[in-house]
Amino acid sequence: MDNGFLLLGKLKRNKGSQNYEIPEGTDLSKYASVVVYCYPFNVVFLTTDFK
């Protein structure tokens, strides 16, 4: 965790479903949402509550 977020990696493709490994030992109770963000364009593509 760095600066209040957990970086899981780059998008694997621009369409379709994708799965990402969450590092072992990560305390998911520390997170309230999921954000898909593009660093090069400084754009948020998606946000949703983490359940």
N, C-alpha and C positions, 0 to 999 in steps of 0.2 A: 504494500500500500504506500502510495506516494502522493502527497498533497490531497488526500481524501479520496483518491480513486485507485482502482486496480486496472491496469492496462493488460488486456488479454491478447493483443496482437492486431495486425492489420487485417482488413477485410480480405477474405479468400477469393471472392468474386463479387460482381456487382448485382447479381440476381440470385434468387433461390434461397433456401434455408442454409444455415451455416451453424456449425457447432465449434465451441472453443473449450479447451481444457482450463479448469479453474485450479490453480496451484494447490497441492495438498496442504492442509493445515490452515487454509484461508477461513477466517471467521466471517461467514456471510451475514451475520447479524449486524455487522458494521456498515452495511450498505443498504440504501433505501430504494435505489433505482438503477436502471440500465440505460446507458447513453451510447448511441452510435455517432461518433464524431469524426469529422475529416480535418486533420491538422493542416494539410497544405492549403485548403480553402477556408479554414476557420468556420466550418458549418456543422451544425447539429442536424443529423438526418432522422434521428428517432430517439424518443425517451419513453420509458414506461416504468411503472412501479415494480420493484423487485418483490416477488412473493415466494 
